[in-house]
């Protein structure tokens, strides 16, 4: 009865697309993103798409204080999709000069689509430095998207500096530290991500 969060092993930067589908119900647009970027995983299956449709219908029937959140927490296997989502959170119009260079870099890296460890480090350094220097600007610009943008930003940074399992752990901590959560949470992960030592079975 008290389940409020379901944790998914899917890149944290997909939060924007999950929330967008749950609001607008446009499954084809969501399916295009998931199938294109998560090929070979359970999330690029028709079963997952059916789950999302069933979940949306069920969740809409719940009272506001009982709705369940879907929380993606995996490391960024496809940073270009996360950058695309972050750019969509920025309102159309004039970009404040304080963050214009960073936004230009995000667009270039998204369009390039090739992410070496060196490029991820360069991107993470620019994103983090600019965000910390002009947090107030981002807060005013992003409005309600500010918390989600911040989580996507931190997921890119975690993925640039840390191995996948550690980045995933930090993404989980990041979400439950900075988002309003209630009740119980459920998450299901591959065994590889759940081992704490060599003796674990």
C-alpha positions in Angstrom: 0.0 0.0 0.0 2.9 2.4 0.7 4.9 1.9 -2.5 5.7 5.3 -4.0 8.9 4.9 -6.1 9.9 2.2 -8.6 13.6 2.4 -9.5 14.6 1.5 -13.1 17.9 0.4 -14.4 17.7 2.9 -17.3 19.9 6.0 -17.7 18.9 8.7 -15.2 18.8 11.2 -18.1 15.7 9.5 -19.4 13.6 10.9 -16.5 12.5 13.8 -18.8 11.1 11.3 -21.4 9.4 9.1 -18.8 7.7 12.1 -17.2 6.7 13.5 -20.5 5.0 10.3 -21.6 3.2 9.9 -18.3 1.8 13.4 -18.8 0.9 13.4 -22.5 0.4 9.7 -23.2 2.2 9.9 -26.6 3.6 6.4 -26.6 5.0 6.6 -30.2 7.4 9.5 -29.3 8.5 7.7 -26.1 8.9 4.4 -28.0 11.1 6.1 -30.6 13.5 7.3 -27.9 13.7 4.1 -25.9 13.9 1.7 -28.9 16.5 3.9 -30.6 18.8 4.3 -27.6 18.3 1.1 -25.6 18.6 -1.5 -28.2 19.3 -5.0 -26.8 18.0 -4.2 -23.4 14.7 -5.1 -21.8 13.7 -1.4 -22.2 13.6 -1.8 -26.0 11.0 -4.5 -25.9 7.3 -4.4 -26.6 6.8 -5.8 -23.0 8.3 -2.7 -21.5 6.2 -0.4 -23.7 3.1 -2.4 -22.6 4.3 -2.0 -19.0 4.5 1.8 -19.4 1.0 2.0 -20.9 -0.4 -0.2 -18.2 1.5 1.8 -15.5 0.3 5.1 -16.8 -3.4 3.9 -16.8 -3.1 2.5 -13.3 -1.2 5.4 -11.9 -3.7 7.9 -13.3 -6.5 6.1 -11.3 -4.7 6.6 -8.0 -5.4 9.6 -5.7 -2.7 12.3 -5.8 -1.2 11.3 -2.5 -0.8 7.7 -3.6 0.7 8.1 -7.1 3.9 6.2 -7.9 7.1 7.7 -9.4 9.3 5.9 -11.9 12.9 6.8 -11.2 15.6 6.0 -13.8 19.0 5.7 -12.0 21.5 4.0 -14.4 24.7 5.6 -15.6 24.6 7.5 -18.9 25.3 5.0 -21.7 24.0 7.5 -24.2 24.9 11.0 -23.1 23.5 12.6 -26.3 20.0 11.6 -25.2 20.5 13.2 -21.8 21.8 16.3 -23.4 18.8 16.4 -25.7 16.5 16.2 -22.7 18.4 18.9 -20.8 18.2 21.2 -23.8 14.4 20.6 -24.1 14.1 21.7 -20.5 15.5 25.1 -21.4 12.8 27.5 -22.5 12.9 28.8 -26.1 14.1 32.3 -26.5 17.2 34.3 -25.5 19.8 32.3 -23.5 21.4 34.3 -20.7 24.9 35.2 -21.6 26.3 33.6 -18.4 25.4 30.1 -19.7 25.4 30.6 -23.5 28.9 29.0 -24.0 27.7 25.9 -22.0 24.5 25.6 -24.0 26.5 25.8 -27.2 28.8 23.0 -26.0 25.8 20.9 -25.1 24.3 21.3 -28.6 27.7 20.5 -30.3 28.2 17.4 -28.1 24.7 16.2 -28.6 24.9 16.6 -32.4 28.3 14.9 -32.5 27.0 11.9 -30.5 30.5 10.4 -29.9 31.6 10.4 -26.3 35.1 9.3 -25.4 36.2 9.4 -21.7 38.2 12.6 -22.5 35.1 14.3 -24.0 32.9 13.2 -21.1 35.4 14.8 -18.7 35.5 18.0 -20.7 31.7 18.2 -20.8 31.4 17.4 -17.1 33.9 20.0 -16.1 32.1 22.7 -18.2 28.6 21.8 -17.0 29.5 21.5 -13.4 31.6 24.7 -13.3 29.0 26.8 -15.1 26.2 25.5 -13.0 27.9 26.1 -9.7 28.9 29.6 -10.9 25.4 30.6 -12.0 23.0 28.5 -10.1 20.6 31.5 -9.6 20.5 32.0 -13.4 19.6 28.3 -14.0 17.0 28.4 -11.2 15.2 31.4 -12.8 15.5 30.0 -16.3 14.4 26.4 -15.7 11.5 27.0 -13.3 9.8 23.7 -12.5 12.4 21.8 -14.5 15.3 22.9 -12.3 15.4 19.8 -10.0 15.2 17.4 -13.0 17.8 19.3 -14.9 20.1 19.2 -11.8 19.6 15.4 -11.5 20.4 14.9 -15.2 23.5 17.1 -14.9 24.7 15.2 -11.9 24.2 11.9 -13.7 26.4 13.1 -16.5 29.0 14.2 -14.0 28.8 10.9 -12.1 29.1 8.9 -15.3 32.2 10.9 -16.4 34.1 10.4 -13.2 33.0 7.0 -11.9 32.6 3.3 -13.0 29.0 2.4 -13.9 27.9 0.7 -10.6 29.3 3.6 -8.5 27.7 6.2 -10.8 24.4 4.4 -10.4 24.8 4.4 -6.7 25.4 8.1 -6.6 22.5 8.7 -8.9 20.2 6.9 -6.4 21.6 8.9 -3.5 21.3 12.1 -5.6 17.6 11.5 -6.3 16.6 10.5 -2.7 18.6 13.5 -1.3 17.2 16.1 -3.6 13.7 15.0 -4.6 10.6 14.8 -2.4 10.0 11.1 -1.8 7.5 9.2 0.4 6.7 5.7 1.4 8.6 2.6 0.1 10.7 2.1 -3.0 11.2 -0.9 -5.2 14.1 -1.6 -7.5 15.2 -4.5 -9.5 18.8 -4.8 -10.9 21.0 -7.3 -12.6 23.1 -9.4 -10.2 26.3 -7.8 -11.5 25.2 -4.4 -10.0 24.3 -5.8 -6.6 27.5 -7.5 -5.6 29.5 -6.0 -2.7 32.4 -8.4 -2.8 34.0 -11.4 -4.5 32.4 -13.9 -2.2 28.8 -12.7 -3.1 26.7 -15.2 -5.0 
